[in-house]
Amino acid sequence: MLVNYTITEFSKELSSSSPAPGGGSVAALNGVLAASLMVMVCNLTIGREKYKNDEVLFREIREKAASLQDAFLKLVDDDTMAFNMVMSAYQLPKNTEDEKSIRLQSIQDATMKATQVPLVTALKSLEALRLAPLIAKKGNTNAISDIGVAVCQAEAALQGAVLNVKINLSMIKDQVFVKTVLNQVTDYQNEGMKLKEETMSIVQAIM
């Protein structure tokens, strides 16, 4: 599993000539980093006298961020596995008309499934961004730069995931599916950008 690699091992695997892991796994990894920083800021806020009135709130935020952290870790590997399924479909035999038909359908099915993984990454990234403004407003001000970095990582996860969604959609014939997913990711991007801008305004005002 990729998530069990050291940073050095992952970096070397990523830079190899193999197409997987690729951008989808990196987008999910950005999400891991964003959620991890959010958990850290919560931990630096909980138990501090200055922030005792918001301790219950930050315990709830920490739980949500930790859940996202786990989800992103899974998505790092899920994305690579989904890509490998698509590649396996392309390798199916195509000697007869039946084989060609089966192969084409398998490619479509695998690509649609592969689209779902970065789509989930995009949604989880948006969920992380939704936590950010409140953390920035009420969290430990000594860690304000950390929530700023977390937001940058979450937005990178969102934008990277959307790119991976779109490259998969370009190979899908079901136009109803394509249109539905494109509308979803456009909504994610629009909301995500607003949340990033809102949070960074808070960060800059405090720094």
N, C-alpha and C positions, 0 to 999 in steps of 0.2 A: 504493500500500500504506500502511495506517495506521501501520505501524512506522517508516516513513520520514518521518512528520510531525514537526515540532517539538512540544514540549509545548504551546505556545500553540495551534498549529494543531489538534492532537488535541483539546484542551479545547473549542475553538470548534466543531469537528465534532460532538463528543459532546453539546454543549448545543443543537444545532440541532433543528428539528422533525422531522428524520429519525429513525426508530426504530433505525437502525443507523448507526454502532456503538452498542451499548448495554451492558447489564450483563454480558453474557458476555465481551465484549472487555475490559471493565474488570477483571473477575475475572482474566483471563489477564495483564493488565498488572500487577495486584498480584503475580502469580506472578513476573513478570519482575523486579520490584523486590526481592522476597524472595530470589530466586536470585542476583541481582547483589550484594546485600549479603553473602550467604554467600561468594561468590567474593572479595569485598573483604576479609572477615575472614580468609579463608585466605591471601590475599596479604600481609596484615599479620602473619601468624604464620610463614609460610615464610621462612627466611633469618635469623630472629632466634635468637640464641644461647640464649636462655632456653627456646626451644621446639624445639631441634634434634632431640631424641629422637622427636618426633612429626612430623618433616618429611615423611617418606614417607606417613604417614597423611593429612596435610593436602594433599599433592599429589593423592592419590586423591579426597579430598572435593572439592577444587577442580574436578577433572575432572567429577565427577558434577554439581556445582552449575552448572558452565558448560554442560553438556549440557541441564540443565533450563532454564537461561536461554534457550538457543536454541529449545527446544521451546515455551516460553511465548510467545516472540516470534512464532512461527508461529501459535500459537493465537489471538493477538489478531486476526489477519486471517482465520483460518479461521472464527471464530465469526460474523463479519459476513458472510462469503461464504455460510455455511450458512443464515443468516437470510434472505439475499436469495434463496436457492434456494426456501425455503418461500414467500416472497412471490410468486415467479414461478409456483409451482404454483397459488396462489390466483387468479392472473390468467388461467389457462387457460379456454378457452371452455366454456360450460355450456348450450348451446342445445338439444342433443339428449340423450337418455338415455345414449347411448354417450359423449358428451363429458362428461356429468356423472360417469359411472363412472370414466372416465380421470382426470378432474380430482381426484376424491376419493382415488383410489389414489395419484396423484402427490403430493397433500398429505400423505398418510400416509407415503409413502416419504421425502419430503423432511424431514418432521418427525422421523422416526426417525434419519435421518442427522444432522440438526441436534442431536439429543439426544446423539449420540456426542461432539461437540466439547467441550461443557462437562463431559461425563463424563471425558474425557481430562484436561481442566484440573484437575478434582477429584483425579484419581489423581496427576498430577504435583505438585500442591500437597501431597498427603500424602507423596510421595517427598521433597519439600523439607523438610517437617517432620521426617521420619525422620533427616535429617542434623543437625538443629538441636541436640539434646542434647549430642552429642559435640563439636560446635564450641564450644558454651558451656562445657563442662567443660574442654577442653584448649586452646582458642584463646587468642589474645592478649587478656588481660584489659582492656587499654586500649580494646578494641573491643567490650566486653561489651554495651553499650547497643545497638550495631548489630545484634548477633544477636538481641537482644530485639525490635527493630523488624522484623527479617526474619521472625521468627516471627509477629508480628502481621499482617504482609502476607501470609504464606503461609496463615494461617488465614482471612483475609479472602478470599483467592483460592479456598480450598476451599469456604467457606460460600456465596460468590457463585456459584460454579460449580454447586453443588447446587441453588440456587434456580432457575437456568436449566435444569437438567435437569428439575426438577419441573414447571416451567411448560410445557415441551414434552411431558412425559408426560401431562399433563392432556388433551392433544389426540390421544393415540394410543389406538387401539382394541384393539390386541394386548395383552391383559391379562397374558399370560405374560411378554412383554417388559417391560411396566410393572413387574410385581412383581420381576422379576430385577434391574432397574436400581435400583429403590427399596431393595432389600436391599443392593446394592453401595454406594450413597451413604450409607446409614445406617452401614454398617461404616466407611466412610472418615471420616465425621464423628466417630464414637466414638473411633477411633484418633487422629485429628487433635487432638481436644480433650485427650486424655491427653498427647500429645507436647508440645502447647503448654504445658500446665500444668507438665509436667516441666521443660521448658526455662526457663520463666519463674521457676520456683523456684531454678534454678541462677543465673540472671541476677540475681535479687534478692539472693541470698546473697553474690554477689561484689561487687555495687555498694555 
